[in-house]
Amino acid sequence: MALLKLKRNSDVEYACAGTLITNRFVLTAAHCFDGQELLEVRLGEHRISTEQDCDDIGNTRICAPPVRDISFDNIFVHQNFSRNSSENDIALIKLSTDVESSFSIRPICLPVNYTLQQEAEHRNIFRVTGWGATERSIHSDVPMETAVDWQNRSLCQNVYGQSMKSSHICAGSFQMDSCYGDSGGPLFYPTVYNGVQRMVQFGIVSYGSSFCGGGKPGVYTNVASFIRWIADKLIAN
C-alpha cells in the first residue's frame, strides 16, 4: 500500500492511502486532493511511528527494508469527479521514478478481464485495509484489516440519499468498516488470476458514515467501471 502525505492549510499528515498498480502509478481516490496538497508518496510502510519496522525473533532482530518517500510528476483526477455526489471518485498519481518490487513493495492486481469484473457483483465478502481511525477514533499506527460484506446498492442509496450506480460498490458489516483516514485505500480479496491466486483490488475507499463501524455500510469506487480510464492514462503518460 501507499501512504499519501497531504497538506491542508498548515497541517501536514498522512491523510489518505493508495495502491501501487504499476512500477510508476498509484491508484487512489479523487477526493483526497479536494482542498489538500500532495507532498509525497510513501511506500513500504507498516508502523508509522518507527523509522524502520523491526521484529525480534529469538535473539535475532529482523528489519524490513527502509520505506521509500517518493515525489510525483503528476496527479490525474477523473475529469467527471463530483464533490457533491462523490461520483467518479478515482485518481492516479504518476511517481517521479520507477519503483522496484520488493518484499514490502509490490503492485496489486486489478480486475482487467470480464470474469474478474463480474466477481465484484457476485462476491459476498471483501477485505479492506488502511491506517484510518479505529474504534477509539484515532488513526492507527499500523495498517488494520477487516472483512466487510457486500451489500445491495439500494442500502447505501437509502442510507446516504445518493444515487448508487454500477460505478459504486456498497459494503460493510456491523462494527466492521473502513473509516476516515482509509480514503483511497483498497477494497480487495484474493482470487484466481491467470491461474494463480493473487490479491485483486475491486474497490477504492470513497465515503461512509462519520460514525465508523456503527452498522452503516461504506461506499467504494468500483474499479471495474474505470479500467478503460486507467488504461488510457497509463498509455498516454
Secondary structure, 3 states (H helix, E strand, C coil): CEEEEEEECCEEEEEEEEEECCCCEEEECHHHHCCCEEEEEEECCCCCCCCCCEEEECCEEEECCCCEEECEEEEEECCCCCCCCCCCCCEEEEECCCCCCCCCCCCCECCCCHHHHHHHHHCCEEEEEECCECCCCCECCCCEEEEEEEECHHHHHHHHCCCCCCCEEEECECCECCCCCCCCCEEEEEEEECCEEEEEEEEEEEECCCCCCCCCCEEEEEHHHHHHHHHHHHHHC
